[in-house]
Amino acid sequence: MSEEAVPKTDPEAPAAGPAEEEKATETEQPAQEPWAARRDLDDHAPRSMLQFHGTSHGVVAGKLIGDIITGGKTEHHYNFGGFGGGHVSGEIPSETLERLADDFVSEDTPFDRLLARLRRERVIVLAGAPFSGRRTAALMLLHRLGAAPVRALDRNVTPSELSQRLTAGDGTVGHVLFDLEITREQPLREAHMLALRSRMRELNAYLVITTGRSPYVEDTVELAAWRPPDPRTVLTTLLPKRTDPSQARMLLALPDVDEFLSHQRQIREVVRYVSVLAQGDKEKIEQYSLTTLEEQVQEWFEEAETPVQLREKAFLIALAAFDKGPYALTAELGDTLFAKLRSTGDDGYQKPIPVFGTHIEKRLQSARARRYADKEMTEWGEVTQVKAEFHDERVAPVVLREVWTGHPAARPALIKWLDGLSVDGRPFVRTRAAATVAVLAYTDLPSAMALVVERWAGARESRRQLTAVSALALAHRIGAPNIPRIVDVWSTDGQDPKRCWVGVRALGLIGPERPLDALAALWAQARHQYDKREKQSRIGAGDEQVAAELPQSVALLLLSSAAEPALGALVPVLDGHPSARGLALDGFLTACERVDKAPCPPLLDQAAQSPSASAHVTHLLRIALNDRTTNERAETVLRSWVRAADLDPDTAQALVDLLPGLVAGPRDAARLDHLLDTMEGLDGQPRPAVAERLRAALTRPLTHA
């Protein structure tokens, strides 16, 4: 990799603010070529930010992210109904039970089997996901058995105390304990269950306990697993009860309903959606899917903040940043964020983070996420990783927006965390840090620029500067405002070489959508560098690094989907200012020298695919061969292309078609003939066999203008 590809560290530069707390042990990091930067963006950016260079897919990605982040501005605050708000105790009104019974859907659930078990055993522990209808199911089990009254017990009771809290009543009493917290200190044992069953028979009563996943249930305790009904079944069952059957059929056929059901849904959301559909408000129907997502995110971050809950909130933020990434990495970096959040307002807070005790499936269930195995491309090749992702990929940007704009007190910790990620040795981590900042920039550009991007652009660490480049490129992909303007201003900055370098590198990444504007900014910086060299006998290291980056960005544009307009824009400047001519030829030859996994060099392949591109490449290469400052480099390019043609017939044909255009007269023909006649193979091998065929091509009638 090129050593001059990235600005080197200046040991005399001032500290970069809070970022210094995450300063890498070695400030001089290995250089990363611009091609590697573009590859990392495409390999590691969230799927919603993927873009094929210069295509409209970036516009689609921007619309998607924008709709998610801003689509819920119309606020509809829903009470999700059912039976589940808060923790209640006391007798449950019979009217409530009757209302729930009218709407209860038991199809596709284990309800009948659970009913038989409760009748037989008197006590069951109903285990299921939060908001899966397990509370309503518990009440309906007791109601179906004819238990009356039904009493809700105070959940602030331990399993060992529970049997002592139960009292007799008139008739067959039903008891229900919602959301029993089973902990390491208060596990659920078989002895507790035996005592409860004995007590229930003594009282002629029934008890249903609801709980979630827990590793602290004794193996001999047989939980009763609750599986909720299918959301579509709930809709099709309840909607005809709220509106005319024909109207219900029409509503259920709406595309918005299919979109709503395409995501994993909690029963409380489905029940509320029935009411929204019955009202017939088109806007509410369209917005409901995203609005419920936003309210779920707000609910996560509005809960009380115990250390355990804060750790899970940190994990949620990390999962939003690393969605579809390795679970172990997400958990690791979530704990790093947890440590920073925990010390907010108290820098001396040093209590250790628990190493064990996290129940992975329970954590992911609470986050409405899942684990899965998938292949991932790394620097060392393809490997299989256990990954984690939200069931609904729209959650990630909403979480980041909520934390950044809804909870400003978390910003200092979040910024320190991102600072650390920006210099991480793993490209995936750095790219996702950039993607996170891109979402923040879309949400709140002034704050994201001032607090993060500008500091990174002026940092000592080259990796941090590279992450600033990636953040700008990804922010532009998703439609954050004014990014091209920022990049243009930075790339022509004559006062701050570090910021200028970031701008120049970013131009190569976002330029394919606006190649002429990008090239104009690069010409302007080249002219600035030229004038500075004319006035000064010696220029600084920062300016040298900017000058070295200019042809790299030109080459990125030439090897993008904007190749044709970019190549065409190079031709006129060859007769212009020396700085523009020099950059045009340097950038062109840099693109010619680029090789990748394909057998044909990328720029030669561009020429083979398009007559227009072929004409421009031929003209530029002929000029480079006849320019005394570039002719040696141009001949080296031709030799490398001939060696590639010796290994691939399509490359050979592309070169056969190109060579006649390089001959403007006898002198050109003689020079090329000599080059083909005397060149060696790679590493001193004999002359490539294809060279003779190419010599013959030089005698073909000239077809160039």
LOMAR-538928 format. One record per residue: x, y, z of N, C-alpha, C in turn; residue in three letters. Coordinates in steps of 0.1 Angstrom, whole numbers, plus 5000, padded with zeros to 4 digits. Atoms other than C-alpha are relative to their C-alpha. Example, Ala and Ser with C-alpha at 12.3 -4.5 7.8 and 13.67 -1.06 7.14 Angstrom:
BEGIN
500949885000512349555078500950125000ALA
499149895000513749895071499250115008SER
This chain:
BEGIN
500849885000500050005000500950135000MET
499349885001501150354993500250075013SER
499749944987502850525023499450145000GLU
500549865000501650865011498550014998GLU
501450005002498050765008499250065011ALA
500749944988497150895043501050095006VAL
499149914993498551195061500749945012PRO
499250064989501251105085499850085013LYS
500249934987501051195122501050115002THR
499149894996502451525133500150005015ASP
499850014985503951485168499950135007PRO
500149874994503851855173498650065000GLU
501449955001500151895166499350005013ALA
500749994987497851995194499149885002PRO
500950114996495651735212498750024993ALA
501349995007492351655195498849995009ALA
501249994991490051725224499749865007GLY
500450134993488051435240500549884993PRO
499650125008489251205213501349945006ALA
498750054994492651185231499849895010GLU
500250104990491050965257500049864993GLU
500050135007490750695230501249994991GLU
498950005009494050765214500749874999LYS
499350135002495750465198501450005006ALA
498650014994498950335214501050054990THR
499149955010500650405181499250104991GLU
500749915007499550725165500249994985THR
499850035014501050625131499449874996GLU
500750125004498650375116500449964986GLN
499750045014499250175084499150074991PRO
500749925009498150365054498949914993ALA
501150075007494850265036499850074987GLN
500249945013494550324999498550044998GLU
501449965002491450494986499149884995PRO
500750115004490450174969499549915011TRP
500450084988490449995002498950075008ALA
501149924993488350275017498749984994ALA
501250025007485750234990499549855002ARG
500450144997485749854995499549985013ARG
500550014987485349885032498650065001ASP
501449945000482250115027499049904994LEU
501050095006480649855004499949875007ASP
500050134993481649555025499350015013ASP
500449994986480749685059498950105004HIS
501149904997478149965057498749925002ALA
501350074999474649875068499349994986PRO
500650035013472549725040499250124995ARG
500849885004470350035039500850114994SER
499149895005473350245030500849954988MET
499250065011474750015002499750094988LEU
500149925012475350194970500949944989GLN
499150035011476650084936500450144994PHE
499449875002478950374927499350084989HIS
500649915009477050654911498649964995GLY
501350045005473750464906498950065009THR
501149944993470350564918499749925013SER
500350084988470550294945500350095013HIS
499749914989472150564967498850095004GLY
501249924997469050774963499049935007VAL
501050094993466850484973500449995014VAL
499550024986469050425004499750135008ALA
500349884993468750795012498650025004GLY
501449994997465050795009499549915011LYS
500450094990464750485030500450055014LEU
499649954987466850625059499350125003ILE
500849884997465150955056498649985004GLY
501350044996461750805057499949955014ASP
500050064987462650615088500350105011ILE
499649904990464350905106498950115002ILE
501049895000461751165097498649974998THR
501450045004458750965087499050005011GLY
500950004989457250965121499750135007GLY
500249874994456951335126498650025005LYS
501349994996453251315128499849905012THR
500050094988452751185164498749955003GLU
501250074996450150935173500349925012HIS
499650074988450450825209498949905003HIS
500950114998448850485214500149945014TYR
500050094988447750305245499749864994ASN
500150125008448249955233498949905005PHE
501250084996445249815252500349875005GLY
499850144995444749455262500150015015GLY
499950004986445649375298501549995003PHE
498650014998449249475305500750135005GLY
499449874996449749835315500350005015GLY
499649994986451749855348499849865007GLY
500150124992451749605376498950025010HIS
501249994992448449555393499949895011VAL
500350104990447249375424498650025004SER
501449994996443749305437499149924991GLY
501050075008440549165422499850064987GLU
500249955014440149195385498550004997ILE
501549995002436649315375499649904990PRO
500550105009434549055358499750064986SER
500349935013433649315331501349994991GLU
498850005008437349325321500349864995THR
499850145005437548945319499049974989LEU
501050025011434348935297500550074987GLU
499549935012435749195274501249934994ARG
498850085006439049005270499649874994LEU
500550125005437148685265499450014986ALA
500649975013435248835236501050014988ASP
499049975011438448925217501149905001ASP
498850094999440748645228500049904989PHE
499850095012442148445199501049895005VAL
499250124995443448095209500449914988SER
499650085012443847965173501650004999GLU
498650015002447447845166500850025013ASP
499349984987448347865203499849865008THR
500150124991448847585230498950025011PRO
500949964990445847725249499349885006PHE
500850114995443747405251500949905008ASP
499150094993446747195262500450065013ARG
499749934987447647455289498850005009LEU
501250004991444047465301499949865007LEU
500050134994444147085306501049985011ALA
498950024990447447105324499650085013ARG
500349924988446247385347498949935008LEU
501150074992443047185356500649885008ARG
499450124994445246885364500950045012ARG
498949974990448147055383499750125009GLU
500449894991446447365398500950124998ARG
499149895001449547575392500949984987VAL
499150005011451447655360500850134999ILE
499149885002454347895352500050024984VAL
500249985014453448045318501250094995LEU
498849935004456748145301499950044985ALA
500149955014456748365270500750144999GLY
499449875003458148675254499150125005ALA
500849884996457149025267499050044989PRO
501049955009453949155251499649904989PHE
500550115009453148815235498649965003SER
501350044996449748805251500049905011GLY
499950094989450948595280499150045012ARG
500949964988449048805306498649974997ARG
501450035004445748785287499849855000THR
500150145000446348415282499849945014ALA
500150054986446848365320498650035005ALA
501449974995443548545327499049914993LEU
501050095008441648345300500149865005MET
499950144995442948015314499249995013LEU
500850004988441448105348498550024997LEU
501349975004438348245332499349884994HIS
500650125007437747935311499749895010ARG
500250104990438047715342498950045009LEU
501249964992435247915358500550065014GLY
499549954987437548055386499450145002ALA
500549874997435948355403499950015015ALA
499449895008436948595415501449964996PRO
498650015004440348635398500850115007VAL
499249904992442948805420501450014994ARG
498649985004446148955408500850035012ALA
499149994988449048915433501050114997LEU
498949905000451649175441501349934995ASP
498950075005454649085420501350015008ARG
498949994992457049205446500049905011ASN
500050114991457148865462501049904995VAL
499150105005459748595461499349864999THR
500750135001458948235451499849935013PRO
500150074987459648115486498850055009SER
501149944992457048355501498649994994GLU
501350005007454348305475498949925006LEU
501150094995452448015490499450055013SER
500549944987452148215523499050114997GLN
500849885003450448505505498649964995ARG
501350045006447548295491499049975011LEU
501150014990444248305510498849944993THR
501250065004440948125507498950114996ALA
501149915004437748275492498849924998GLY
501350075004434148185483500149954986ASP
500050075013434047935455501549974996GLY
498750035006436947855432500850134996THR
499349875002439348145434501249984990VAL
498850005009441848215405501050105004GLY
498949914997445148375413500950014988HIS
499149975011447448535388501150095005VAL
498949924997450948665393500750034987LEU
499449955013452248875364501550035002PHE
498649965002455848895354500949975012ASP
499250034988457548715383501550014996LEU
498549985003461248825384500749895007GLU
499250124995463348505388501450044998ILE
498649955000466848605397501049905006THR
498950094994470148455409499749995015ARG
500250004985469248555445498649935003GLU
501350064997465648425442499649914988GLN
500350095011465548125418498749935003PRO
501250084999462447915411500449865001LEU
499650144997462847565426498749915000ARG
501150095000460747255424499350005013GLU
500650004987460147275461498950115001ALA
501049895000458347605456498749964992HIS
501250055008456047445429499249905008MET
500750104992455247155452499150065011LEU
500749934990454247385480498850084995ALA
501149935006452147595457498849914996LEU
501150105004450247295443499249955012ARG
500750054988449547165478499150115005SER
500849894995448347505488498750024992ARG
501149975009446047545458498949895002MET
500950104998444447205464499250025013ARG
500649974987443847295500499050114999GLU
500949885002442147625489499049984989LEU
500950025012440347475459500150124991ASN
499749885008442047745438501049964989ALA
499150025011444147785407501050125000TYR
499049895001447347995401500749994987LEU
499249995012448948105369501150115002VAL
498949914999452348275370500650034986ILE
499449975013453748455340501450055002THR
498649964999457448515334500749994987THR
499350015012460048555308501149905001GLY
498950105000463248365300500950035012ARG
499149994988465548305330500849885001SER
499150124998468548085336499949955015PRO
500150034986467548065373498749925004TYR
501150104997464747805370500649865001VAL
499550144998465547465384499649914989GLU
500250095011465847195358498749925001ASP
501250084997463046995374498750074999THR
501249925001460547275371499650014985VAL
500450005014458547225339499150124997GLU
500749875003457547565325499049964989LEU
501050015011454447605303500350104990ALA
499649905010455647765271498850064993ALA
501149935007453248025256500550044986TRP
499749965013453248075219498850094995ARG
501149915003451148375207499349964987PRO
500750025013448548355178500750074989PRO
499449945012449648445143499350144999ASP
500549875001449248825139498950024989PRO
501149995010447248785107498749945004ARG
501250064995444848555124499350095010THR
500649904991444348815151499250114993VAL
500649895008443649085125498749954994LEU
501150055007441248865105498849965009THR
501050044991439448755136499350125007THR
500649884992438949095154499550114991LEU
500549885008438549345125498549984996LEU
501450015003435149205114499150035012PRO
500849964988433949265150499950155002LYS
499949854998434849635147499450084988ARG
500549935012433549715112499249904992THR
500750085009431449585084500949894993ASP
499150115005432749245071500550034986PRO
499549975013433049375035501150115001SER
499049894998434949685047501249935006GLN
498850074994437149455068500849934989ALA
499350075011438049245037500850104992ARG
499349905008438949555018501250065008MET
498949944992441049695046501249895002LEU
498950114998442949355051500749984987LEU
499350025013443849365014500950124997ALA
499249885003445649705017501549965001LEU
498550024999449449705010500650035013PRO
499449964987450049885043499849895010ASP
500150124991448649575061501049904998VAL
498950105003451049345043501350055005ASP
498849954995453849575051500149995015GLU
500050014985452849585088500349865004PHE
499950144996452649215090501349944995LEU
498750065005456049165072501050015011SER
499149994988457749265105499549925012HIS
500450074988457749075137499150095009GLN
500949914993454849205157499649945014ARG
500650034987453749205194498550004999GLN
501550015000450149115201499450135003ILE
500649874997449549455217500050094988ARG
500049915012450549625184498949954991GLU
501050065009448249395164498650045005VAL
501349974995445349455187499750154998VAL
500349865002445749835185499850034985ARG
500149975014446149815147498649974995TYR
501450035004442649655145499250135002VAL
500849874998441249985160500450104990SER
499649905010443350195137499449974986VAL
500750045013442050005106498650035000LEU
501449985000438550025118499650154999ALA
500349865001438750405121500150054986GLN
500049975014439650415084500850134997GLY
499149885002442150715088501249954991ASP
498950055009444450665058501450045005LYS
498649964995447350865073500449915012GLU
499650084988447250675106500349854995LYS
499750135005447050345087501449994994ILE
498750005007450150435066501150025010GLU
499049974990452050565096500249915011GLN
500150084988451150305121501249915002TYR
498950094999453950065113501350075006SER
498849924995456750325118499750065013LEU
500349944988454950495146500149905012THR
499950104989454750175167501549975002THR
498650024999458450125160500650115008LEU
499549884992459250475173499649995014GLU
500550014986457150425204500749895007GLU
499350114993458850095211501450055004GLN
498749944997462250275209500050095012VAL
500249904989461050555231499849935014GLN
500350084988459750295256501349945006GLU
498750064995463150125258500850105008TRP
499149914994464950445267499350095011PHE
500749924990462250595290499949925013GLU
500150084988462450305315501050045011GLU
499149974989464050345349501349944997ALA
498750035004467750315349500849945011GLU
499250084991469150045371501349974992THR
498850045007472749925363499749904989PRO
500450115009471249615346499450064988VAL
500749945011468949825325500850094991GLN
499149915007471650075316500949924991LEU
499250095009473749785303499349964988ARG
500850055012470949665281499750114991GLU
500249895009470350015268501350024992LYS
498849995007474050035259500149894989ALA
500150115010473649695241499150044988PHE
500949965010470749835222500650104990LEU
499349905008472750135210501149934991ILE
499050075008475649905200499449914989ALA
500750085011473249675181499550094989LEU
500449915010471949975163501150044991ALA
498849965008475450065152500549884992ALA
499450125006476449705144499049894996PHE
501150095004473149555132500549914989ASP
499550105009473849235113501549975001LYS
498650034998477349225127500149895010GLY
499850114991478948955149499550045014PRO
500649974987477148925182501050035011TYR
499049994990480248885203500650145000ALA
499549865001481649215189499050105005LEU
501149904995478349395195500050005015THR
500150014985478249275231501350065006ALA
498749954995481949365236499950165000GLU
500049855002481549725223498850065007LEU
501149954991478149755241500550025014GLY
499549994986479949695274501050125001ASP
499149895000482549955264499150135001THR
500949894999479650205259499450015014LEU
500650004986478050095292501050065010PHE
499149944991481250185310500050154999ALA
499949865002481250535295498750075005LYS
501249954996477550585301499950005016LEU
500150014986477850475337500950105007ARG
499149904994480650725344499650144997SER
500449875003478651015330499750085012THR
500249914988478751295356500949965011GLY
499150054989481251095377501249934993ASP
498950065007484551035359500849905009ASP
499350094991485850855390499349875002GLY
500750134998483250575388500749894994TYR
499150115004485250255387499449865003GLN
500550134997482849975396500249904988LYS
499850095012483649665375498749964993PRO
501150055007481349535348499949855002ILE
500250144998479849195354500549924988PRO
499450075011481748945333499049894994VAL
500950115004479148665333498650045005PHE
501449984995475348635340499150064990GLY
500949955010474048775307499349884992THR
500750105007471348555292499850054985HIS
500049945014471848605254498750004994ILE
501350005006468448495242499050095006GLU
500949914993466648695268500450144996LYS
499649875004468748995259499550044986ARG
500549985014467948955222498550014999LEU
501450005000464348885229499550145004GLN
500449874995464049215248500350114990SER
499649915011465749395219499349984987ALA
500750035012463449235194501049974989ARG
498950035009466449085177500249855000ALA
499850145001467748745168501549974997ARG
498750055004470948545164499949914988ARG
500050095012471948365132501549994996TYR
498650025005475048225116500050044985ALA
499949955013476248385084501550014996ASP
498649985005479448425063500350154999LYS
499649865000481348745065501450014994GLU
498749985006484248875044500950085009MET
499149924991487248985065501350024992THR
498749985006490849095057500749864997GLU
499450135001491748725061499149904992TRP
500950095008489048585038498749985006GLY
501450034995485548455043500049915012GLU
500150084988484648325077498550005004VAL
501450014995481348215094500050065014THR
500149934987480248435123498549985005GLN
501349994994477348425147499650145002VAL
500449865001475548755141498750035007LYS
501349954994472748955156499450114992ALA
500749905008470149165139498650035006GLU
501449974997466949345147499149934991PHE
501050065009463849165134499650104989HIS
500449895009463049505118501250094998ASP
498849925002466049675102499850155001GLU
500249854998464350015105500350045014ARG
499849964986464950005143501350075002VAL
498749944998468650085140500150154999ALA
499949855001468450445127499150075010PRO
500949944990465550515150500650015014VAL
499450014987467450405180501150115001VAL
498949905000470450625170499450155001LEU
500649874999468150925164499550035014ARG
500649984987466350875197501150045011GLU
499049974990469550865217500750144998VAL
499349875003471151165199499250125003TRP
500949884999468151395199499150005012THR
501050014989465951265227500749995014GLY
499350024987468651205254501450074999HIS
498749935002471351475250501049975011PRO
499150034989472851385284500949884996ALA
499250115004474151065267501050044989ALA
499149975011476051255240501550005004ARG
498550014997479451295259500549865000PRO
499650145000479550915265500049944986ALA
500150065013478450835230501150054991LEU
498949945008481051075215501349935003ILE
498850074996483850915235500149864995LYS
500150145005482650575225500450004985TRP
499849995014482650675188501550034997LEU
498549975001486150825192500849885000ASP
499350134999487350485203499849914988GLY
500350095011485650305175500750054987LEU
499449945012487150545149501449964998SER
498650045001490650415156500249855002VAL
500050154998489750045161500849944988ASP
499350075010491949805142499249924990GLY
500950085009488949635126499350094990ARG
500749925010487649785093498550015002PRO
501450004998484149675101499650095011PHE
500349914989484149865134500150144996VAL
499849865004485550185119498850044990ARG
501049975010483050165090498650025007THR
501349994993480050115114500050135009ARG
499949884993481350405135499650124991ALA
500349905010481250615103498550004997ALA
501450015003477750485095499150065011ALA
500749944988476550585130500050154999THR
499949855001477850935126499250054988VAL
500849965012476250955091498550025004ALA
501449984996472850895107499850125009VAL
500149884991473551155134500150134992LEU
499949885009474551395106498750034993ALA
501349985007471251335088499050065010TYR
500949954990469451395121500350145005THR
499649874994471351695134501450034994ASP
498749985007474151805109500950095008LEU
499149914993475452105129500749945012PRO
499450064988476051905161500949894996SER
499150125005477451595143501350064994ALA
498849945006479851815124500950065011MET
499249934990481052025154500649905010ALA
499550094989481251745179500849884996LEU
499350135004482551455158500850024987VAL
499450015013483351505121501250104999VAL
498949905001485451825123501249965009GLU
498950054992487451685152500849894994ARG
499350115006488151365134500850044988TRP
499349955012489151555102501350065004ALA
498749934996491851745122500849925010GLY
499450084990492951455144501449964996ALA
498750055003496451315147500049874993ARG
500050145005495450955140499550004986GLU
500550015014495150875103498749924999SER
501250085001492550615110498850095003ARG
501149914997490350885126499650094989ARG
500349925011490751105096499249914989GLN
500750095010489750805073498649985004LEU
501350024995486750745095499150134997THR
500749875003485751115090499650004985ALA
500350015015485951055052498849914998VAL
501150095001483750755055498750055005SER
501249944995481250935076499450104991ALA
500549905010480951215050499449934988LEU
500550075012480550965022498749935003ALA
501250064997477950765040498850095003LEU
501049904998476051075051499450054987ALA
500549965013475851175015499249904994HIS
500850115006474550835005498650005005ARG
501350014995471650855028499250145000ILE
500749885002470851215019500150115010GLY
499749894991472251425047500250134993ALA
500049875008472051795037501550054999PRO
498949925002474951995023501449935001ASN
498750075000477651725023500950044988ILE
499249965011478851804988500650145002PRO
499549864997479152174998501249995010ARG
499050024990481152075029501349954994ILE
498950065006483451855009500750094990VAL
499449905009484052114982500850115007ASP
499349894993484952385007501349945007VAL
498850054994487252155026501149964990TRP
499050045009488952024995500850114993SER
499349885005489852374984500650095011THR
499549934988490952485019501550014998ASP
498649985001494352635017500750025013GLY
499449974987494852685054500249885009GLN
500050124991494152345070500349884991ASP
499750115008495952065052499349875004PRO
500750134996494351785073498650004996LYS
501449995005490851905066499949994985ARG
499950015015491851955030500149864995CYS
499750135004493151605027498749925001TRP
501250074998489851465041499050044989VAL
500949965011487851675016500449944986GLY
499550065012490051554987499749854999VAL
500350145000489651194997498549974998ARG
501450025001485951235001499450034986ALA
500549975013485551384967500149884991LEU
499950125008486751064952498949905003GLY
501050104996484050864971498650054997LEU
501349955003481051094966499950064986ILE
500049935013482151234932499349944989GLY
500750065011480550974909498650064997PRO
501449945003477151144913500250144994GLU
499849865005478651484903501550014996ARG
498650015003481951414885500650134995PRO
499549875005482351754868500350105012LEU
499749914988481951944901501149955008ASP
498950064992484251704919501450034993ALA
498749975007486951744892500350155001LEU
499749864999486552124893500650045013ALA
499449974987487252124930501549945001ALA
498650065001490351894924500950094992LEU
499149905008491652134897500350125009TRP
499749884992491252424921501149975011ALA
498950034990493352254948501349984993GLN
498750015008495952154922500650134997ALA
499449875004496252514911500550075013ARG
499549954987496552614948501449955004HIS
498750064997499352364953501150054991GLN
499149955010501052484921500550145003TYR
499649874997500952844931500950015013ASP
499350004987502252764966501549964997LYS
498650055003505252574951500850114992ARG
499349895007505952874928500550115009GLU
499749894991506053114957501049965011LYS
499250054988507852894983501049894995GLN
499050105004511052694979499749865007SER
500350134993509752435004498650015006ARG
501350014994506252335014499949905011ILE
500150094989504952155044499649864997GLY
500450145002504351785049498549994997ALA
501550015002500551845050499750034986GLY
500349975014500552005016500549894990ASP
499550115008502651725002499049885000GLU
500950114999500151475014498750034992GLN
501249965008497251674999500349984985VAL
499650015014499151684966500049854995ALA
499950155003499751304967498649944999ALA
501350065000496051244973499250044988GLU
500849955012494751454943499949904989LEU
500250105011495551194916499249885004PRO
500750124996494150914937498550034999GLN
501449975002490751094938499550014986SER
500350005014490851154901499849864995VAL
500150145004491550784896498749935005ALA
501250064995488650684918498850044991LEU
501149965009486350894896500049934987LEU
499950075013487750734864499649865001LEU
500350144999487150394878498649985007LEU
501350014994483550454889499050004988SER
501050005011480250454870500050134993SER
499949875007481050814861501250014991ALA
498750005008484050704840499950094988ALA
500149935013482750844807500150155001GLU
500049854999481951204818501450045006PRO
498749964994485151204840501150004990ALA
499050005011487351094811499950114990LEU
500249895010485751344788500450135006GLY
499749874993486351624814501550015000ALA
498649995000490051534814500650064987LEU
499449975013490651594777500250154998VAL
499849865002490051974776501150065008PRO
499149934992492252054805501449974996VAL
498750035004495251904788500750124993LEU
499549885007495552234769499950125009ASP
500249894990494952444801501250025008GLY
499049964991496952544831500949885003HIS
499150114998500052324838499549915012PRO
500550084989498552224872498949904997SER
501250085004495352094856500549894991ALA
499550105010497251914828500849895008ARG
499250104992499651754853499149915008GLY
500950084992496851634876499249904991LEU
500850085009494851504846500849884996ALA
499150125004497751284834500349915011LEU
499750074988498751184869498849915004ASP
501250084996495251074878499649904990GLY
500350105011494750904844500949885002PHE
499050114999497950694848499849935013LEU
500350074987497050614884498949904998THR
501150095004493750474871500549884991ALA
499550105009495650284844500849895008CYS
499250094992497950124870499249915009GLU
500850084990495049994891499749864994ARG
500450135003494549624890499149945011VAL
500850064990491949414907499949854997ASP
500150145001490749054908499649964986LYS
500450045014489349064872501349994992ALA
498850025008491848954845500350134992PRO
499749885008491449284825500150125009CYS
499949884992492749604840498850094999PRO
501349945000489749814850499850114990PRO
500249895010490350124828500049944986LEU
500050065013491149904798498649944997LEU
501350075001487949714805498950114997ASP
500949895003486050054805500050034986GLN
499949965014487450134771499449894991ALA
500550105008486449794758498550005000ALA
501450004999482849844769499350124993GLN
500649875005482250194755500950064989SER
499249935010483350354722500550145005PRO
499749874995483250694739501249995010SER
498950024990485450574768501349964993ALA
498850045008487750404743500750124994SER
499449895007488250724724500850095010ALA
499449914990489050924756501349935006HIS
498850074994491450654770501150004989VAL
499050005011493250634736500750144999THR
499549865001493651014734500950035012HIS
499349974988494851044770501349925001LEU
498850095000497350754767501050054990LEU
499149955010498750894735500750135004ARG
499449884995499251234751501149975011ILE
499150044990500951064781501349944995ALA
498850065007503250864758500950114994LEU
499249895007504351194741500450115009ASN
499749904990504751394773501349955007ASP
498850054994508351384786500049975015ARG
500150034986507251394822499249885003THR
500850124997504951094819500249884990THR
499950105010506150894789500549875005ASN
499550124994508150644809499049925008GLU
501150064992505250584833498949944991ARG
501050055010502850544803500549874993ALA
499550125006505150284787499949885010GLU
500150104990505250094820498549955001THR
501550045001501350094819499849904989VAL
500350085012501349954784500649865002LEU
499350134997503849674794499149915009ARG
500950084991501549574823498849954993SER
501250045007498549564800500349894990TRP
499750115009500349344775500249875008VAL
499850124992501349104802498649945005ARG
501450044997497649094813499349944988ALA
500650055012496649034777500549864996ALA
499450135003498948734775499349895008ASP
500750104991496848564802498550004997LEU
501449995001493348664790499650044986ASP
500349965014491948664754499150134999PRO
500849885001489348934762500950135002ASP
499049894998492149164775500850024987THR
499249995012494149084744499250074989ALA
500849945010491249184721499850155003GLN
500249864996490649504741501350084996ALA
498849925003494349604736500250004985LEU
499950005014494249504699499250114994VAL
500949895005491349744694500550145004ASP
499649874995493050024714501350044993LEU
498649965004496650014700500050094988LEU
499949915012495950164665499850155003PRO
500349864997494550474681501150085006GLY
498949934994497850544698501050054990LEU
499049975010499650584665499550134992VAL
500449885007499450944652501050024988ALA
499049995011502450904629501149905001GLY
499050105000505550704621500849995013PRO
499250004988507450804652499249925011ARG
500850074991504550674674500049854997ASP
500050145004504450354654501349935004ALA
498750064998508150294657500349985015ALA
499850024985508250354695499249895005ARG
500850114994505350114702500549874994LEU
499550135006506749854678501349965008ASP
498850034992510049874697499749955014HIS
500450044987508349854730499549855000LEU
500650145000506449534720501149904996LEU
499050095004509549384704501049975011ASP
498950024990511849434733499649975014THR
500550014986509649404764500249855005MET
499950134994510149114788498749975007GLU
501150044992507648914807500250045014GLY
499949964986507048954844501249925006LEU
498950064992510148894866501149944990ASP
498950045009512548854836499649884991GLY
500450115009510448594818500150044985GLN
499949975014510548574780498850094995PRO
501049915005508548824759498749934999ARG
501450065001504748754761499749974986PRO
500350045013503548564731499050094993ALA
501049925006500648804725500750134994VAL
499449885005503149084718500150014985ALA
499950005014503548974682498750034993GLU
501349975005499848984676499750155001ARG
500249864998499849334690500850084991LEU
499249935009502649444668499350004986ARG
500750005013500549334638498850105000ALA
501149914999497649544651500450144997ALA
499649865002499749854648499950044985LEU
500049975014499649824610498650024994THR
501349985004495849834609499750154996ARG
500349865003494250144593499650085012PRO
500349924989493950424617498650045001LEU
501549974999490450474631499850115010THR
500249904990491050744656499850144993HIS
500349875006490051104649501450074999ALA
